[in-house]
Amino acid sequence: KTAEQRDQLYLQLARLYADNGDMRAREYVEKVSDSELRNQARPFMDAMLLFRAVDKKEPDKILEIVRVGDLPHIQKTWALTQAAKLVYKNDLEKALSLLEQADAEARRIETSNEERPRAFMAIASTYLLVDRRKAWDQVSDATKAANSAPAFSGEDGVLRVSLLTKGMSSIRTASAREFDVAPVFSDLANEDYARTIELAQLFEKQAPRASATIAIARAVLEEK
């Protein structure tokens, strides 16, 4: 077989292993001889392994992938929040440490990138479970980040990864409602309506401000 054919076989094997959450997927990616193709495949397979570990609720596997995987900051942030949600009931201290790591990852995202406020919203969403006092501060950071990211709408709660090659066309998505404005503002409105309204008004752009305002109104109406 030609080198190109072998590379495609290695990718197919890597994808099969990744689909099953098997870390050996990473070994097959490293066997790909075409360096450009290998560099495209690595983050895709690592993301697939991450999505699988989150689906299977495996915090140790999630953290291993964060440690060794070729993942962008937004995926690492999301992964750390998911791990924190899985461990906080049994190990609150570890959950808080993971959220501090998530915050550090989020702050590495470019200021103008819409992924930065999404990352802060995901951290705030997790603090609602772990330490509600810190959730307020995190939402405040998210509003500031949103004002610097023109493309942030507050409603695109999904992670997408793709790998397009001659022999493979793969797109994977993972639902990430934690990125959205509405769930966090709805939750906070039940705790302190006036303060939540003030936070919503910090959004300078119409789309996230509208999402937050509608979520607050719904929360109040449902409570009554």
C-alpha positions as CSV (number, residue, x, y, z in Angstrom):
1,K,0.0,0.0,0.0
2,T,1.1,3.6,-0.6
3,A,1.9,5.9,2.3
4,E,-1.3,7.8,1.7
5,Q,-3.4,4.6,1.9
6,R,-1.7,3.6,5.1
7,D,-2.4,7.0,6.6
8,Q,-6.1,6.7,5.8
9,L,-6.2,3.3,7.4
10,Y,-4.5,4.6,10.5
11,L,-7.0,7.4,10.7
12,Q,-9.9,5.0,10.3
13,L,-8.5,2.9,13.2
14,A,-7.9,6.0,15.3
15,R,-11.5,7.0,14.8
16,L,-12.9,3.6,15.7
17,Y,-10.8,3.6,18.9
18,A,-11.9,7.2,19.7
19,D,-15.5,6.3,19.2
20,N,-15.1,3.7,21.9
21,G,-13.2,6.1,24.2
22,D,-10.0,4.1,23.8
23,M,-6.8,6.2,24.3
24,R,-5.1,3.9,21.8
25,A,-6.7,6.2,19.2
26,R,-3.8,8.7,19.9
27,E,-1.2,6.0,19.1
28,Y,-2.7,5.5,15.6
29,V,-2.8,9.2,14.9
30,E,1.0,9.3,15.6
31,K,1.6,6.6,13.0
32,V,0.3,8.9,10.2
33,S,3.3,9.8,8.1
34,D,1.9,13.0,6.6
35,S,2.7,15.6,9.2
36,E,0.0,18.1,8.1
37,L,-2.6,15.4,8.2
38,R,-1.4,14.1,11.6
39,N,-1.6,17.7,13.0
40,Q,-5.2,18.0,11.7
41,A,-6.2,14.6,13.1
42,R,-4.7,14.9,16.6
43,P,-7.1,17.6,18.0
44,F,-10.1,16.0,16.3
45,M,-9.4,12.6,17.9
46,D,-8.6,14.1,21.2
47,A,-11.9,16.0,21.1
48,M,-13.7,12.8,20.3
49,L,-12.1,11.1,23.3
50,L,-13.1,14.0,25.5
51,F,-16.7,14.0,24.3
52,R,-16.9,10.3,25.0
53,A,-15.4,10.6,28.5
54,V,-17.9,13.4,29.3
55,D,-20.8,11.3,28.0
56,K,-19.6,8.4,30.2
57,K,-19.1,10.6,33.2
58,E,-15.4,9.6,33.7
59,P,-13.7,12.5,35.5
60,D,-10.3,10.8,35.6
61,K,-10.3,10.1,31.9
62,I,-11.5,13.7,31.2
63,L,-8.5,15.1,33.2
64,E,-6.1,12.7,31.5
65,I,-7.2,14.0,28.1
66,V,-6.9,17.6,29.3
67,R,-3.4,16.9,30.4
68,V,-2.1,15.1,27.3
69,G,-4.5,16.1,24.6
70,D,-4.1,18.6,21.8
71,L,-7.1,20.7,22.8
72,P,-7.9,24.4,22.3
73,H,-8.5,26.5,25.5
74,I,-12.3,26.5,25.1
75,Q,-12.4,22.6,25.1
76,K,-10.0,22.4,28.1
77,T,-12.2,24.9,30.0
78,W,-15.3,23.0,29.2
79,A,-13.7,19.7,30.1
80,L,-12.5,21.0,33.5
81,T,-16.0,22.3,34.3
82,Q,-17.5,18.9,33.4
83,A,-14.9,17.1,35.7
84,A,-15.7,19.6,38.5
85,K,-19.4,18.8,38.2
86,L,-18.7,15.1,38.5
87,V,-16.5,15.3,41.6
88,Y,-17.9,18.2,43.7
89,K,-20.3,16.1,45.8
90,N,-17.4,13.8,47.0
91,D,-14.5,16.2,46.8
92,L,-15.4,19.9,46.9
93,E,-11.8,21.0,47.3
94,K,-10.8,19.3,44.0
95,A,-13.9,20.7,42.2
96,L,-12.8,24.3,43.3
97,S,-9.3,23.6,42.1
98,L,-10.5,22.4,38.7
99,L,-12.6,25.6,38.3
100,E,-9.6,27.7,39.1
101,Q,-7.7,25.8,36.4
102,A,-10.7,26.3,34.0
103,D,-10.6,30.1,34.7
104,A,-6.9,30.2,33.9
105,E,-7.6,28.4,30.6
106,A,-10.5,30.8,29.8
107,R,-8.2,33.8,30.3
108,R,-5.8,32.4,27.6
109,I,-8.5,32.9,25.0
110,E,-8.1,36.0,22.8
111,T,-10.1,38.9,24.2
112,S,-12.1,39.4,21.0
113,N,-12.9,35.8,20.5
114,E,-16.6,34.8,21.4
115,E,-15.3,31.6,23.0
116,R,-13.9,33.7,25.9
117,P,-17.4,34.7,27.3
118,R,-18.7,31.2,26.5
119,A,-15.9,29.8,28.7
120,F,-16.7,32.2,31.5
121,M,-20.4,31.3,31.3
122,A,-19.5,27.6,31.6
123,I,-17.4,28.2,34.7
124,A,-20.2,30.4,36.2
125,S,-22.7,27.6,35.5
126,T,-20.6,25.1,37.4
127,Y,-20.1,27.5,40.3
128,L,-23.9,27.6,40.7
129,L,-23.5,24.0,41.9
130,V,-20.1,24.3,43.7
131,D,-19.9,27.8,45.2
132,R,-22.8,30.1,44.3
133,R,-21.1,33.2,45.7
134,K,-18.3,32.8,43.1
135,A,-20.9,32.4,40.4
136,W,-21.9,36.0,40.6
137,D,-18.3,37.2,40.1
138,Q,-17.8,34.8,37.2
139,V,-21.0,36.1,35.4
140,S,-19.7,39.6,35.9
141,D,-16.5,38.5,34.1
142,A,-18.5,36.9,31.4
143,T,-20.4,40.1,30.7
144,K,-17.2,42.1,30.4
145,A,-15.8,39.4,28.0
146,A,-19.0,39.5,26.0
147,N,-18.7,43.2,25.4
148,S,-15.2,42.7,23.9
149,A,-16.4,39.8,21.6
150,P,-18.6,41.1,18.8
151,A,-19.7,37.6,17.6
152,F,-20.9,36.4,21.0
153,S,-24.7,35.9,20.9
154,G,-25.2,34.0,24.2
155,E,-27.1,31.2,22.5
156,D,-24.6,29.0,20.7
157,G,-24.3,26.3,23.3
158,V,-22.4,23.6,21.3
159,L,-18.8,22.4,20.7
160,R,-18.0,21.4,17.1
161,V,-15.0,19.6,15.7
162,S,-14.3,18.4,12.2
163,L,-11.8,16.4,10.2
164,L,-12.0,16.6,6.4
165,T,-9.5,14.5,4.4
166,K,-9.5,12.7,1.1
167,G,-10.7,9.5,2.7
168,M,-12.7,10.8,5.7
169,S,-15.3,13.5,6.4
170,S,-16.2,13.7,10.0
171,I,-18.0,16.3,12.1
172,R,-18.7,15.9,15.8
173,T,-20.7,18.1,18.1
174,A,-21.2,18.1,21.8
175,S,-24.1,20.0,23.5
176,A,-22.7,22.6,25.8
177,R,-25.7,24.5,27.3
178,E,-23.3,25.9,29.9
179,F,-22.0,28.3,27.2
180,D,-25.5,29.9,27.0
181,V,-26.6,33.0,28.9
182,A,-30.1,31.9,29.6
183,P,-29.6,29.0,32.1
184,V,-27.3,30.9,34.4
185,F,-29.4,34.1,34.5
186,S,-32.5,32.1,35.1
187,D,-30.9,30.4,38.1
188,L,-29.5,33.6,39.5
189,A,-32.9,35.4,39.1
190,N,-34.4,33.0,41.6
191,E,-31.8,34.0,44.2
192,D,-31.6,37.8,43.7
193,Y,-33.9,39.3,41.0
194,A,-32.6,42.9,41.3
195,R,-28.9,42.0,41.2
196,T,-29.5,39.7,38.2
197,I,-31.2,42.5,36.3
198,E,-28.2,44.7,37.0
199,L,-25.9,42.0,35.6
200,A,-28.0,41.6,32.4
201,Q,-27.8,45.4,31.8
202,L,-24.0,45.1,31.7
203,F,-24.3,43.4,28.3
204,E,-23.7,46.2,25.7
205,K,-24.9,44.1,22.8
206,Q,-28.6,43.4,22.2
207,A,-28.5,39.6,21.6
208,P,-26.9,38.4,25.0
209,R,-28.8,41.2,26.9
210,A,-32.1,40.0,25.4
211,S,-31.3,36.3,26.2
212,A,-30.5,37.2,29.8
213,T,-33.6,39.5,30.2
214,I,-36.0,36.9,28.8
215,A,-34.5,34.2,31.0
216,I,-34.9,36.4,34.1
217,A,-38.6,37.1,33.2
218,R,-39.4,33.5,32.6
219,A,-37.8,32.5,35.9
220,V,-39.8,35.0,37.8
221,L,-43.1,34.1,36.0
222,E,-42.5,30.4,36.6
223,E,-41.7,31.0,40.3
224,K,-45.1,32.6,40.7
